[in-house]
Amino acid sequence: MAHHPRKPLIKQQRCPLCESNDSRPYYRDKREYYRCPSCFLVFVLAQYHLTSAEEKAVYDQHENSATDPGYRKFLGRVFDPLSQHLCPQSNGLDFGSGPGPALSLMLEEAGHSVQIYDPFYAPDRALFKLKYEFITATEVLEHLHFPGKELDLLWSCLKQDGVLAIMTKRILDHSAFASWHYKNDPTHVCFFAIETFQWLARKWDAALKVQTNDVVMLIKNE
């Protein structure tokens, strides 16, 4: 009986955004990163995720203040285009507000009403039963363990013509990823490319507005 050489096994992983089973190894350092060929998300394998207690210990060290002019300028990259889009006195949700909410305060100062949600610091999931004219997620998506479920939940909370405003640094290419400081944060487990947001826009039939190299807005067209 003839023996045929076995093809080498290529490890595959389920994508936490689109649930494709075709994700393949992309990069490895202290952690293993896979990339999905369907939605282009790069993600860290679950075995490298921190526990909730370990995550919170990292976040507790954040010292972003709503009164810090530099931090306000940083958040202005989301605040400015979002403010131009919103009608006066809109209602919104700041998702992943962190230990010191700042963007929500800036939006309230501009006349909008904002609820805040954070799994560690403001974990009121009843807020997801409401509908909003805008939802912000600044420096949040890279932390999500289940981005597909969590983003679909946020999208379901938006009213017609509502906007999901996102800030997260985007992947450029493999060579840039190798030296990218953003991937070295142990709480960062999902990395989006512009193609990932284009995939989301197609999935949701949304309008995609690319504002800067780390800010996009997705507008609900239903």
Biotite code that builds the C-alpha atoms (Angstrom):
import biotite.structure as struc

atoms = struc.array([
    struc.Atom([0.000, 0.000, 0.000], chain_id="A", res_id=1, res_name="MET", atom_name="CA", element="C"),
    struc.Atom([1.395, 3.347, -0.995], chain_id="A", res_id=2, res_name="ALA", atom_name="CA", element="C"),
    struc.Atom([1.905, 5.922, 1.748], chain_id="A", res_id=3, res_name="HIS", atom_name="CA", element="C"),
    struc.Atom([1.119, 9.490, 0.856], chain_id="A", res_id=4, res_name="HIS", atom_name="CA", element="C"),
    struc.Atom([2.950, 12.198, 2.763], chain_id="A", res_id=5, res_name="PRO", atom_name="CA", element="C"),
    struc.Atom([0.674, 14.087, 5.120], chain_id="A", res_id=6, res_name="ARG", atom_name="CA", element="C"),
    struc.Atom([0.128, 17.751, 4.516], chain_id="A", res_id=7, res_name="LYS", atom_name="CA", element="C"),
    struc.Atom([1.332, 19.853, 7.435], chain_id="A", res_id=8, res_name="PRO", atom_name="CA", element="C"),
    struc.Atom([-1.499, 20.870, 9.707], chain_id="A", res_id=9, res_name="LEU", atom_name="CA", element="C"),
    struc.Atom([-2.262, 24.592, 9.714], chain_id="A", res_id=10, res_name="ILE", atom_name="CA", element="C"),
    struc.Atom([-3.716, 25.743, 12.992], chain_id="A", res_id=11, res_name="LYS", atom_name="CA", element="C"),
    struc.Atom([-7.032, 27.524, 12.679], chain_id="A", res_id=12, res_name="GLN", atom_name="CA", element="C"),
    struc.Atom([-8.995, 29.555, 15.188], chain_id="A", res_id=13, res_name="GLN", atom_name="CA", element="C"),
    struc.Atom([-12.532, 30.927, 15.334], chain_id="A", res_id=14, res_name="ARG", atom_name="CA", element="C"),
    struc.Atom([-12.641, 34.682, 14.813], chain_id="A", res_id=15, res_name="CYS", atom_name="CA", element="C"),
    struc.Atom([-14.232, 36.456, 17.820], chain_id="A", res_id=16, res_name="PRO", atom_name="CA", element="C"),
    struc.Atom([-15.746, 39.094, 15.517], chain_id="A", res_id=17, res_name="LEU", atom_name="CA", element="C"),
    struc.Atom([-17.262, 37.274, 12.527], chain_id="A", res_id=18, res_name="CYS", atom_name="CA", element="C"),
    struc.Atom([-16.922, 33.688, 13.857], chain_id="A", res_id=19, res_name="GLU", atom_name="CA", element="C"),
    struc.Atom([-15.164, 32.444, 10.743], chain_id="A", res_id=20, res_name="SER", atom_name="CA", element="C"),
    struc.Atom([-13.134, 29.297, 11.382], chain_id="A", res_id=21, res_name="ASN", atom_name="CA", element="C"),
    struc.Atom([-10.421, 30.213, 8.885], chain_id="A", res_id=22, res_name="ASP", atom_name="CA", element="C"),
    struc.Atom([-8.212, 32.525, 10.970], chain_id="A", res_id=23, res_name="SER", atom_name="CA", element="C"),
    struc.Atom([-4.534, 31.725, 10.654], chain_id="A", res_id=24, res_name="ARG", atom_name="CA", element="C"),
    struc.Atom([-1.350, 32.557, 12.600], chain_id="A", res_id=25, res_name="PRO", atom_name="CA", element="C"),
    struc.Atom([-0.290, 36.160, 11.979], chain_id="A", res_id=26, res_name="TYR", atom_name="CA", element="C"),
    struc.Atom([2.445, 36.999, 14.499], chain_id="A", res_id=27, res_name="TYR", atom_name="CA", element="C"),
    struc.Atom([3.997, 35.683, 17.683], chain_id="A", res_id=28, res_name="ARG", atom_name="CA", element="C"),
    struc.Atom([5.938, 37.253, 20.529], chain_id="A", res_id=29, res_name="ASP", atom_name="CA", element="C"),
    struc.Atom([4.967, 36.563, 24.141], chain_id="A", res_id=30, res_name="LYS", atom_name="CA", element="C"),
    struc.Atom([1.482, 35.941, 22.789], chain_id="A", res_id=31, res_name="ARG", atom_name="CA", element="C"),
    struc.Atom([0.027, 34.366, 19.653], chain_id="A", res_id=32, res_name="GLU", atom_name="CA", element="C"),
    struc.Atom([-1.917, 36.542, 17.215], chain_id="A", res_id=33, res_name="TYR", atom_name="CA", element="C"),
    struc.Atom([-4.233, 35.252, 14.504], chain_id="A", res_id=34, res_name="TYR", atom_name="CA", element="C"),
    struc.Atom([-5.768, 37.094, 11.564], chain_id="A", res_id=35, res_name="ARG", atom_name="CA", element="C"),
    struc.Atom([-9.171, 36.456, 10.050], chain_id="A", res_id=36, res_name="CYS", atom_name="CA", element="C"),
    struc.Atom([-9.270, 36.478, 6.221], chain_id="A", res_id=37, res_name="PRO", atom_name="CA", element="C"),
    struc.Atom([-12.971, 37.373, 6.246], chain_id="A", res_id=38, res_name="SER", atom_name="CA", element="C"),
    struc.Atom([-13.151, 40.484, 8.457], chain_id="A", res_id=39, res_name="CYS", atom_name="CA", element="C"),
    struc.Atom([-9.379, 41.151, 8.773], chain_id="A", res_id=40, res_name="PHE", atom_name="CA", element="C"),
    struc.Atom([-9.448, 41.298, 12.571], chain_id="A", res_id=41, res_name="LEU", atom_name="CA", element="C"),
    struc.Atom([-6.188, 40.384, 14.299], chain_id="A", res_id=42, res_name="VAL", atom_name="CA", element="C"),
    struc.Atom([-6.777, 38.839, 17.704], chain_id="A", res_id=43, res_name="PHE", atom_name="CA", element="C"),
    struc.Atom([-4.858, 37.300, 20.583], chain_id="A", res_id=44, res_name="VAL", atom_name="CA", element="C"),
    struc.Atom([-5.673, 33.712, 21.462], chain_id="A", res_id=45, res_name="LEU", atom_name="CA", element="C"),
    struc.Atom([-7.941, 33.408, 24.495], chain_id="A", res_id=46, res_name="ALA", atom_name="CA", element="C"),
    struc.Atom([-5.312, 31.551, 26.502], chain_id="A", res_id=47, res_name="GLN", atom_name="CA", element="C"),
    struc.Atom([-3.366, 34.831, 26.726], chain_id="A", res_id=48, res_name="TYR", atom_name="CA", element="C"),
    struc.Atom([-6.293, 36.920, 28.012], chain_id="A", res_id=49, res_name="HIS", atom_name="CA", element="C"),
    struc.Atom([-5.922, 38.380, 31.479], chain_id="A", res_id=50, res_name="LEU", atom_name="CA", element="C"),
    struc.Atom([-8.432, 37.523, 34.177], chain_id="A", res_id=51, res_name="THR", atom_name="CA", element="C"),
    struc.Atom([-10.981, 40.182, 35.109], chain_id="A", res_id=52, res_name="SER", atom_name="CA", element="C"),
    struc.Atom([-9.057, 40.949, 38.300], chain_id="A", res_id=53, res_name="ALA", atom_name="CA", element="C"),
    struc.Atom([-5.802, 41.330, 36.360], chain_id="A", res_id=54, res_name="GLU", atom_name="CA", element="C"),
    struc.Atom([-7.491, 43.599, 33.827], chain_id="A", res_id=55, res_name="GLU", atom_name="CA", element="C"),
    struc.Atom([-9.005, 45.828, 36.501], chain_id="A", res_id=56, res_name="LYS", atom_name="CA", element="C"),
    struc.Atom([-5.628, 46.143, 38.228], chain_id="A", res_id=57, res_name="ALA", atom_name="CA", element="C"),
    struc.Atom([-4.260, 47.638, 35.010], chain_id="A", res_id=58, res_name="VAL", atom_name="CA", element="C"),
    struc.Atom([-7.214, 49.985, 34.516], chain_id="A", res_id=59, res_name="TYR", atom_name="CA", element="C"),
    struc.Atom([-7.045, 51.160, 38.137], chain_id="A", res_id=60, res_name="ASP", atom_name="CA", element="C"),
    struc.Atom([-3.664, 52.691, 37.299], chain_id="A", res_id=61, res_name="GLN", atom_name="CA", element="C"),
    struc.Atom([-5.085, 54.894, 34.531], chain_id="A", res_id=62, res_name="HIS", atom_name="CA", element="C"),
    struc.Atom([-4.959, 58.558, 35.470], chain_id="A", res_id=63, res_name="GLU", atom_name="CA", element="C"),
    struc.Atom([-6.924, 60.196, 32.659], chain_id="A", res_id=64, res_name="ASN", atom_name="CA", element="C"),
    struc.Atom([-8.687, 63.254, 34.060], chain_id="A", res_id=65, res_name="SER", atom_name="CA", element="C"),
    struc.Atom([-11.647, 65.105, 32.568], chain_id="A", res_id=66, res_name="ALA", atom_name="CA", element="C"),
    struc.Atom([-9.960, 68.361, 33.603], chain_id="A", res_id=67, res_name="THR", atom_name="CA", element="C"),
    struc.Atom([-6.663, 67.603, 31.834], chain_id="A", res_id=68, res_name="ASP", atom_name="CA", element="C"),
    struc.Atom([-6.432, 69.863, 28.729], chain_id="A", res_id=69, res_name="PRO", atom_name="CA", element="C"),
    struc.Atom([-4.151, 67.369, 26.974], chain_id="A", res_id=70, res_name="GLY", atom_name="CA", element="C"),
    struc.Atom([-6.580, 64.511, 27.497], chain_id="A", res_id=71, res_name="TYR", atom_name="CA", element="C"),
    struc.Atom([-9.464, 66.668, 26.323], chain_id="A", res_id=72, res_name="ARG", atom_name="CA", element="C"),
    struc.Atom([-7.523, 67.483, 23.171], chain_id="A", res_id=73, res_name="LYS", atom_name="CA", element="C"),
    struc.Atom([-6.908, 63.769, 22.627], chain_id="A", res_id=74, res_name="PHE", atom_name="CA", element="C"),
    struc.Atom([-10.648, 63.031, 22.990], chain_id="A", res_id=75, res_name="LEU", atom_name="CA", element="C"),
    struc.Atom([-11.384, 65.935, 20.674], chain_id="A", res_id=76, res_name="GLY", atom_name="CA", element="C"),
    struc.Atom([-10.546, 63.629, 17.776], chain_id="A", res_id=77, res_name="ARG", atom_name="CA", element="C"),
    struc.Atom([-13.868, 61.906, 18.546], chain_id="A", res_id=78, res_name="VAL", atom_name="CA", element="C"),
    struc.Atom([-15.728, 64.781, 20.155], chain_id="A", res_id=79, res_name="PHE", atom_name="CA", element="C"),
    struc.Atom([-15.331, 67.251, 17.269], chain_id="A", res_id=80, res_name="ASP", atom_name="CA", element="C"),
    struc.Atom([-16.678, 65.153, 14.352], chain_id="A", res_id=81, res_name="PRO", atom_name="CA", element="C"),
    struc.Atom([-19.353, 63.588, 16.564], chain_id="A", res_id=82, res_name="LEU", atom_name="CA", element="C"),
    struc.Atom([-20.550, 66.997, 17.757], chain_id="A", res_id=83, res_name="SER", atom_name="CA", element="C"),
    struc.Atom([-20.855, 68.191, 14.162], chain_id="A", res_id=84, res_name="GLN", atom_name="CA", element="C"),
    struc.Atom([-23.055, 65.198, 13.365], chain_id="A", res_id=85, res_name="HIS", atom_name="CA", element="C"),
    struc.Atom([-25.385, 65.325, 16.385], chain_id="A", res_id=86, res_name="LEU", atom_name="CA", element="C"),
    struc.Atom([-28.619, 67.250, 16.736], chain_id="A", res_id=87, res_name="CYS", atom_name="CA", element="C"),
    struc.Atom([-28.881, 69.495, 19.822], chain_id="A", res_id=88, res_name="PRO", atom_name="CA", element="C"),
    struc.Atom([-29.671, 67.728, 23.101], chain_id="A", res_id=89, res_name="GLN", atom_name="CA", element="C"),
    struc.Atom([-29.053, 64.217, 21.775], chain_id="A", res_id=90, res_name="SER", atom_name="CA", element="C"),
    struc.Atom([-28.960, 61.270, 24.148], chain_id="A", res_id=91, res_name="ASN", atom_name="CA", element="C"),
    struc.Atom([-26.088, 58.828, 24.131], chain_id="A", res_id=92, res_name="GLY", atom_name="CA", element="C"),
    struc.Atom([-24.090, 56.113, 25.833], chain_id="A", res_id=93, res_name="LEU", atom_name="CA", element="C"),
    struc.Atom([-20.385, 56.187, 26.611], chain_id="A", res_id=94, res_name="ASP", atom_name="CA", element="C"),
    struc.Atom([-19.421, 52.501, 26.402], chain_id="A", res_id=95, res_name="PHE", atom_name="CA", element="C"),
    struc.Atom([-16.277, 51.567, 28.317], chain_id="A", res_id=96, res_name="GLY", atom_name="CA", element="C"),
    struc.Atom([-16.100, 54.865, 30.155], chain_id="A", res_id=97, res_name="SER", atom_name="CA", element="C"),
    struc.Atom([-13.294, 53.739, 32.456], chain_id="A", res_id=98, res_name="GLY", atom_name="CA", element="C"),
    struc.Atom([-12.573, 54.861, 36.026], chain_id="A", res_id=99, res_name="PRO", atom_name="CA", element="C"),
    struc.Atom([-12.631, 58.570, 35.141], chain_id="A", res_id=100, res_name="GLY", atom_name="CA", element="C"),
    struc.Atom([-15.268, 59.410, 32.490], chain_id="A", res_id=101, res_name="PRO", atom_name="CA", element="C"),
    struc.Atom([-14.208, 62.413, 30.429], chain_id="A", res_id=102, res_name="ALA", atom_name="CA", element="C"),
    struc.Atom([-15.793, 62.247, 26.979], chain_id="A", res_id=103, res_name="LEU", atom_name="CA", element="C"),
    struc.Atom([-19.246, 61.958, 28.550], chain_id="A", res_id=104, res_name="SER", atom_name="CA", element="C"),
    struc.Atom([-18.579, 65.137, 30.540], chain_id="A", res_id=105, res_name="LEU", atom_name="CA", element="C"),
    struc.Atom([-17.456, 66.988, 27.407], chain_id="A", res_id=106, res_name="MET", atom_name="CA", element="C"),
    struc.Atom([-20.634, 65.922, 25.606], chain_id="A", res_id=107, res_name="LEU", atom_name="CA", element="C"),
    struc.Atom([-22.809, 66.931, 28.558], chain_id="A", res_id=108, res_name="GLU", atom_name="CA", element="C"),
    struc.Atom([-21.119, 70.338, 28.597], chain_id="A", res_id=109, res_name="GLU", atom_name="CA", element="C"),
    struc.Atom([-22.184, 70.621, 24.938], chain_id="A", res_id=110, res_name="ALA", atom_name="CA", element="C"),
    struc.Atom([-25.827, 70.056, 25.905], chain_id="A", res_id=111, res_name="GLY", atom_name="CA", element="C"),
    struc.Atom([-26.218, 66.308, 25.341], chain_id="A", res_id=112, res_name="HIS", atom_name="CA", element="C"),
    struc.Atom([-27.331, 63.717, 27.882], chain_id="A", res_id=113, res_name="SER", atom_name="CA", element="C"),
    struc.Atom([-24.979, 60.751, 28.320], chain_id="A", res_id=114, res_name="VAL", atom_name="CA", element="C"),
    struc.Atom([-25.257, 57.475, 30.192], chain_id="A", res_id=115, res_name="GLN", atom_name="CA", element="C"),
    struc.Atom([-22.022, 55.691, 31.075], chain_id="A", res_id=116, res_name="ILE", atom_name="CA", element="C"),
    struc.Atom([-21.311, 51.963, 31.036], chain_id="A", res_id=117, res_name="TYR", atom_name="CA", element="C"),
    struc.Atom([-18.173, 50.155, 32.048], chain_id="A", res_id=118, res_name="ASP", atom_name="CA", element="C"),
    struc.Atom([-17.946, 46.477, 33.028], chain_id="A", res_id=119, res_name="PRO", atom_name="CA", element="C"),
    struc.Atom([-15.686, 47.352, 35.974], chain_id="A", res_id=120, res_name="PHE", atom_name="CA", element="C"),
    struc.Atom([-16.705, 50.851, 37.090], chain_id="A", res_id=121, res_name="TYR", atom_name="CA", element="C"),
    struc.Atom([-20.321, 51.372, 35.974], chain_id="A", res_id=122, res_name="ALA", atom_name="CA", element="C"),
    struc.Atom([-21.723, 47.893, 35.201], chain_id="A", res_id=123, res_name="PRO", atom_name="CA", element="C"),
    struc.Atom([-25.416, 48.688, 34.724], chain_id="A", res_id=124, res_name="ASP", atom_name="CA", element="C"),
    struc.Atom([-26.474, 46.390, 31.892], chain_id="A", res_id=125, res_name="ARG", atom_name="CA", element="C"),
    struc.Atom([-30.031, 47.740, 32.072], chain_id="A", res_id=126, res_name="ALA", atom_name="CA", element="C"),
    struc.Atom([-28.670, 50.588, 29.937], chain_id="A", res_id=127, res_name="LEU", atom_name="CA", element="C"),
    struc.Atom([-28.616, 48.195, 26.976], chain_id="A", res_id=128, res_name="PHE", atom_name="CA", element="C"),
    struc.Atom([-32.415, 48.055, 27.052], chain_id="A", res_id=129, res_name="LYS", atom_name="CA", element="C"),
    struc.Atom([-32.557, 51.719, 26.024], chain_id="A", res_id=130, res_name="LEU", atom_name="CA", element="C"),
    struc.Atom([-32.139, 53.350, 22.608], chain_id="A", res_id=131, res_name="LYS", atom_name="CA", element="C"),
    struc.Atom([-29.605, 56.080, 21.864], chain_id="A", res_id=132, res_name="TYR", atom_name="CA", element="C"),
    struc.Atom([-28.869, 58.648, 19.207], chain_id="A", res_id=133, res_name="GLU", atom_name="CA", element="C"),
    struc.Atom([-25.144, 58.089, 19.674], chain_id="A", res_id=134, res_name="PHE", atom_name="CA", element="C"),
    struc.Atom([-22.779, 55.623, 21.319], chain_id="A", res_id=135, res_name="ILE", atom_name="CA", element="C"),
    struc.Atom([-19.081, 56.292, 21.904], chain_id="A", res_id=136, res_name="THR", atom_name="CA", element="C"),
    struc.Atom([-16.362, 53.684, 22.383], chain_id="A", res_id=137, res_name="ALA", atom_name="CA", element="C"),
    struc.Atom([-12.982, 55.371, 22.829], chain_id="A", res_id=138, res_name="THR", atom_name="CA", element="C"),
    struc.Atom([-9.949, 53.140, 23.322], chain_id="A", res_id=139, res_name="GLU", atom_name="CA", element="C"),
    struc.Atom([-12.313, 50.239, 24.057], chain_id="A", res_id=140, res_name="VAL", atom_name="CA", element="C"),
    struc.Atom([-12.525, 47.863, 21.086], chain_id="A", res_id=141, res_name="LEU", atom_name="CA", element="C"),
    struc.Atom([-8.968, 46.633, 21.516], chain_id="A", res_id=142, res_name="GLU", atom_name="CA", element="C"),
    struc.Atom([-9.944, 45.296, 24.972], chain_id="A", res_id=143, res_name="HIS", atom_name="CA", element="C"),
    struc.Atom([-13.006, 43.292, 23.909], chain_id="A", res_id=144, res_name="LEU", atom_name="CA", element="C"),
    struc.Atom([-12.858, 39.522, 24.344], chain_id="A", res_id=145, res_name="HIS", atom_name="CA", element="C"),
    struc.Atom([-16.075, 38.999, 22.346], chain_id="A", res_id=146, res_name="PHE", atom_name="CA", element="C"),
    struc.Atom([-16.173, 41.939, 19.910], chain_id="A", res_id=147, res_name="PRO", atom_name="CA", element="C"),
    struc.Atom([-18.792, 40.388, 17.643], chain_id="A", res_id=148, res_name="GLY", atom_name="CA", element="C"),
    struc.Atom([-21.402, 40.003, 20.381], chain_id="A", res_id=149, res_name="LYS", atom_name="CA", element="C"),
    struc.Atom([-20.551, 43.294, 22.074], chain_id="A", res_id=150, res_name="GLU", atom_name="CA", element="C"),
    struc.Atom([-20.600, 45.398, 18.912], chain_id="A", res_id=151, res_name="LEU", atom_name="CA", element="C"),
    struc.Atom([-23.850, 43.811, 17.723], chain_id="A", res_id=152, res_name="ASP", atom_name="CA", element="C"),
    struc.Atom([-25.359, 44.678, 21.113], chain_id="A", res_id=153, res_name="LEU", atom_name="CA", element="C"),
    struc.Atom([-24.272, 48.307, 20.795], chain_id="A", res_id=154, res_name="LEU", atom_name="CA", element="C"),
    struc.Atom([-25.597, 48.512, 17.243], chain_id="A", res_id=155, res_name="TRP", atom_name="CA", element="C"),
    struc.Atom([-28.984, 47.200, 18.394], chain_id="A", res_id=156, res_name="SER", atom_name="CA", element="C"),
    struc.Atom([-29.143, 50.060, 20.928], chain_id="A", res_id=157, res_name="CYS", atom_name="CA", element="C"),
    struc.Atom([-28.863, 52.776, 18.264], chain_id="A", res_id=158, res_name="LEU", atom_name="CA", element="C"),
    struc.Atom([-31.883, 54.594, 16.895], chain_id="A", res_id=159, res_name="LYS", atom_name="CA", element="C"),
    struc.Atom([-32.308, 55.169, 13.169], chain_id="A", res_id=160, res_name="GLN", atom_name="CA", element="C"),
    struc.Atom([-29.661, 57.631, 11.964], chain_id="A", res_id=161, res_name="ASP", atom_name="CA", element="C"),
    struc.Atom([-27.768, 56.993, 15.205], chain_id="A", res_id=162, res_name="GLY", atom_name="CA", element="C"),
    struc.Atom([-23.985, 57.009, 15.182], chain_id="A", res_id=163, res_name="VAL", atom_name="CA", element="C"),
    struc.Atom([-21.419, 54.682, 16.726], chain_id="A", res_id=164, res_name="LEU", atom_name="CA", element="C"),
    struc.Atom([-18.218, 56.704, 17.226], chain_id="A", res_id=165, res_name="ALA", atom_name="CA", element="C"),
    struc.Atom([-15.095, 54.586, 17.700], chain_id="A", res_id=166, res_name="ILE", atom_name="CA", element="C"),
    struc.Atom([-11.516, 55.389, 18.598], chain_id="A", res_id=167, res_name="MET", atom_name="CA", element="C"),
    struc.Atom([-8.954, 52.593, 18.346], chain_id="A", res_id=168, res_name="THR", atom_name="CA", element="C"),
    struc.Atom([-5.565, 52.498, 16.640], chain_id="A", res_id=169, res_name="LYS", atom_name="CA", element="C"),
    struc.Atom([-5.689, 50.568, 13.386], chain_id="A", res_id=170, res_name="ARG", atom_name="CA", element="C"),
    struc.Atom([-3.397, 47.924, 11.935], chain_id="A", res_id=171, res_name="ILE", atom_name="CA", element="C"),
    struc.Atom([-1.488, 49.017, 8.852], chain_id="A", res_id=172, res_name="LEU", atom_name="CA", element="C"),
    struc.Atom([0.394, 45.917, 7.729], chain_id="A", res_id=173, res_name="ASP", atom_name="CA", element="C"),
    struc.Atom([2.381, 42.959, 9.030], chain_id="A", res_id=174, res_name="HIS", atom_name="CA", element="C"),
    struc.Atom([5.765, 44.696, 9.124], chain_id="A", res_id=175, res_name="SER", atom_name="CA", element="C"),
    struc.Atom([4.342, 47.643, 11.077], chain_id="A", res_id=176, res_name="ALA", atom_name="CA", element="C"),
    struc.Atom([2.592, 45.239, 13.450], chain_id="A", res_id=177, res_name="PHE", atom_name="CA", element="C"),
    struc.Atom([5.893, 43.637, 14.435], chain_id="A", res_id=178, res_name="ALA", atom_name="CA", element="C"),
    struc.Atom([7.195, 46.884, 15.931], chain_id="A", res_id=179, res_name="SER", atom_name="CA", element="C"),
    struc.Atom([3.811, 48.275, 17.028], chain_id="A", res_id=180, res_name="TRP", atom_name="CA", element="C"),
    struc.Atom([3.775, 49.347, 20.689], chain_id="A", res_id=181, res_name="HIS", atom_name="CA", element="C"),
    struc.Atom([-0.037, 49.134, 20.765], chain_id="A", res_id=182, res_name="TYR", atom_name="CA", element="C"),
    struc.Atom([-0.005, 45.343, 20.663], chain_id="A", res_id=183, res_name="LYS", atom_name="CA", element="C"),
    struc.Atom([2.253, 45.148, 23.735], chain_id="A", res_id=184, res_name="ASN", atom_name="CA", element="C"),
    struc.Atom([-0.408, 46.196, 26.229], chain_id="A", res_id=185, res_name="ASP", atom_name="CA", element="C"),
    struc.Atom([-1.546, 42.898, 27.819], chain_id="A", res_id=186, res_name="PRO", atom_name="CA", element="C"),
    struc.Atom([-5.153, 44.146, 27.934], chain_id="A", res_id=187, res_name="THR", atom_name="CA", element="C"),
    struc.Atom([-5.191, 44.747, 24.157], chain_id="A", res_id=188, res_name="HIS", atom_name="CA", element="C"),
    struc.Atom([-6.508, 41.582, 22.514], chain_id="A", res_id=189, res_name="VAL", atom_name="CA", element="C"),
    struc.Atom([-8.292, 42.718, 19.303], chain_id="A", res_id=190, res_name="CYS", atom_name="CA", element="C"),
    struc.Atom([-6.851, 44.892, 16.557], chain_id="A", res_id=191, res_name="PHE", atom_name="CA", element="C"),
    struc.Atom([-8.924, 46.404, 13.770], chain_id="A", res_id=192, res_name="PHE", atom_name="CA", element="C"),
    struc.Atom([-7.912, 47.353, 10.240], chain_id="A", res_id=193, res_name="ALA", atom_name="CA", element="C"),
    struc.Atom([-9.795, 49.745, 7.990], chain_id="A", res_id=194, res_name="ILE", atom_name="CA", element="C"),
    struc.Atom([-11.031, 46.627, 6.159], chain_id="A", res_id=195, res_name="GLU", atom_name="CA", element="C"),
    struc.Atom([-12.552, 45.425, 9.446], chain_id="A", res_id=196, res_name="THR", atom_name="CA", element="C"),
    struc.Atom([-14.662, 48.556, 9.714], chain_id="A", res_id=197, res_name="PHE", atom_name="CA", element="C"),
    struc.Atom([-15.614, 48.224, 6.053], chain_id="A", res_id=198, res_name="GLN", atom_name="CA", element="C"),
    struc.Atom([-16.743, 44.668, 6.843], chain_id="A", res_id=199, res_name="TRP", atom_name="CA", element="C"),
    struc.Atom([-18.831, 45.929, 9.771], chain_id="A", res_id=200, res_name="LEU", atom_name="CA", element="C"),
    struc.Atom([-20.392, 48.628, 7.577], chain_id="A", res_id=201, res_name="ALA", atom_name="CA", element="C"),
    struc.Atom([-21.424, 45.999, 5.017], chain_id="A", res_id=202, res_name="ARG", atom_name="CA", element="C"),
    struc.Atom([-22.782, 43.694, 7.710], chain_id="A", res_id=203, res_name="LYS", atom_name="CA", element="C"),
    struc.Atom([-24.890, 46.432, 9.284], chain_id="A", res_id=204, res_name="TRP", atom_name="CA", element="C"),
    struc.Atom([-25.668, 48.256, 6.027], chain_id="A", res_id=205, res_name="ASP", atom_name="CA", element="C"),
    struc.Atom([-24.149, 51.307, 7.699], chain_id="A", res_id=206, res_name="ALA", atom_name="CA", element="C"),
    struc.Atom([-22.469, 54.424, 6.401], chain_id="A", res_id=207, res_name="ALA", atom_name="CA", element="C"),
    struc.Atom([-18.787, 54.471, 7.346], chain_id="A", res_id=208, res_name="LEU", atom_name="CA", element="C"),
    struc.Atom([-17.004, 57.777, 7.918], chain_id="A", res_id=209, res_name="LYS", atom_name="CA", element="C"),
    struc.Atom([-13.243, 57.580, 8.470], chain_id="A", res_id=210, res_name="VAL", atom_name="CA", element="C"),
    struc.Atom([-12.237, 60.659, 10.463], chain_id="A", res_id=211, res_name="GLN", atom_name="CA", element="C"),
    struc.Atom([-8.573, 60.124, 11.396], chain_id="A", res_id=212, res_name="THR", atom_name="CA", element="C"),
    struc.Atom([-6.115, 57.244, 11.562], chain_id="A", res_id=213, res_name="ASN", atom_name="CA", element="C"),
    struc.Atom([-7.786, 56.057, 14.784], chain_id="A", res_id=214, res_name="ASP", atom_name="CA", element="C"),
    struc.Atom([-11.369, 57.389, 14.617], chain_id="A", res_id=215, res_name="VAL", atom_name="CA", element="C"),
    struc.Atom([-14.311, 56.125, 12.579], chain_id="A", res_id=216, res_name="VAL", atom_name="CA", element="C"),
    struc.Atom([-18.059, 56.717, 12.753], chain_id="A", res_id=217, res_name="MET", atom_name="CA", element="C"),
    struc.Atom([-20.671, 54.176, 11.663], chain_id="A", res_id=218, res_name="LEU", atom_name="CA", element="C"),
    struc.Atom([-24.125, 55.616, 10.975], chain_id="A", res_id=219, res_name="ILE", atom_name="CA", element="C"),
    struc.Atom([-27.295, 53.534, 11.133], chain_id="A", res_id=220, res_name="LYS", atom_name="CA", element="C"),
    struc.Atom([-29.199, 53.808, 7.846], chain_id="A", res_id=221, res_name="ASN", atom_name="CA", element="C"),
    struc.Atom([-32.276, 51.707, 8.598], chain_id="A", res_id=222, res_name="GLU", atom_name="CA", element="C"),
])
